[in-house]
Amino acid sequence: MQRLSGWDAFLLYSETPNVHMHTLKIAIIDLEGIGDRTFGVEDFRKVLRGRLHKLDPFRFQLVDIPFKFHHPMWRENCDVDLEYHVRPWQVRAPGGRRELDEAIGEIAGTPLDRSRPLWEMYFVEGLAGGRIAVVNKIHHALADGIASANLLARGMDLREGPQRDRDSYVTDPEPSKGELVRTAFADHMRQIGRIPATIRYTAQGVARVRRSSRKLSPELTRPFTPPPSFINHMITSKRKFATATIALADAKETSKKLGITLNDLVLAMSSGALRTLQLRYDGRADHPLLASVPMSFDFSPDRIWGNRFSGVLVALPVDVADTGERVRRTREAANLAKESHQLIGPELVARWAAYMPPVPVEALFKRLSSKDGQNKVLNLNISNVPGPRERGKVGGATVTELYSVGPITAGSGLNITVWSYVDQLNISVISDDATVDDPHEVTDAMLDEFREIRRTAGLSEKLTVVETAMPQ
């Protein structure tokens, strides 16, 4: 048994009927490498069963504490019904990128069953070129972006040679209510003992901020007043999804020419795209938007579950019309946000989250998710996570593309997530059905902005075609 950290539990408590807190990981697989033999959903279940010993979180089951006296626990070795968790799906013809995106939106629109391990996989057939897709829906309480990337790497053959598989697993007995209460009480005592260290950590962060000569921007010192936007409203339970692919070499060339990081480039592309969409939907773009950008504080390659990140607020200069100036201000805003994050302490929110009482926090999020109006903390979430650098295989078939997206949160109907994979920079966008008419408007605007940024940098606007990816 393992106790959910306060941050893990927070991501569980924030889930409501219209706010689904699962993330999506999508692998596109080319079946040419397996020769003439077929590879169907039963074959995939067999491959997955042989690798469950490497994918520990897939065998975790959520266990609530009686009277919600403390954060829930993970029962670590439970039985997994792969007939339930691994499901077939057929996309409509002609099976291109848009048809797959449409299917993923439908998959994303239903919550996970908390009485079972908190994940599902969809074996998607009918893609053009004889490819398949595996869509993994996993609860955010189980893993953040870094842990998910490590988990995904474990599930793929990233090295040549035979893989050690298994086909049977020992199941742990369910804990009694008495055991759950006793361990919860003991853990509360340990948490109380950590309060002085948490207060000291907080005081040190406040002192560093006070000594700093840098002046924080008004957008960061007023985090509870993000500007109104078409993004912010009471979100619906339905989901729409869109993807796009950029050659990683093009992105690196652009960031190097401009003297910015890849993360700065992703934020600049998002800023320009959001400006276009604000002018389209709101008729104006006269104030920076606040984006919550996850920043991990644990990059261990062996970590495959849990959440070790904080959300850093970055003021996106969507009010700036000039592309070059918008890139410059985006870089400044990102640097300032990172400085502020390090000064106050990257683990501050995660440490205090351990003391959040379950019942009031769940009630708060239920009320926030049903309230029509803007999110009072942020406008949207934007993530950029480095994915595997080696091309993976599943059952001998090559994984040609990887995509990932996080959840949309209460009052915020848009999430942009970028994952790199070998030679690709893959963009994923998820929204509800009330934010934009078509989420491909967001991906198209990001591609247009990338071309404009390259033009401003004196580079060719013609983008490299990524041969391994689905046609745009």
Secondary structure, DSSP 8 states (H G I E B T S, - for coil): -EE--HHHHHHHHT-BTTB--EEEEEEEEEGGGGTTS---HHHHHHHHHHHGGG-GGGG-EEE--GGG-S--EEESS----HHHHEEEEE--TT--HHHHHHHHHHHHTS---TTS-SEEEEEEE--GGGEEEEEEEEETTTB-HHHHHHHHHHHS--SSS-----S---------HHHHHHHHHHHHHHHHHHHHHHHHHHHHHHHHHHH------HHHH-TT-----TT-S---S--EEEEEEEEHHHHHHHHHHHT--HHHHHHHHHHHHHHHHHHHHTS---S-EEEEEEEES---TT--SB--EEEEEEEE-TT---HHHHHHHHHHHHHHHHHHHHHH-TTHHHHHHTT--HHHHHHHHHHHHTS-S--SS-SEEEEEEE--SS--EETTEEEEEEEEE----TT--EEEEEEEETTEEEEEEEE-TTT-S-THHHHHHHHHHHHHHHHHTT--SS----TTS---
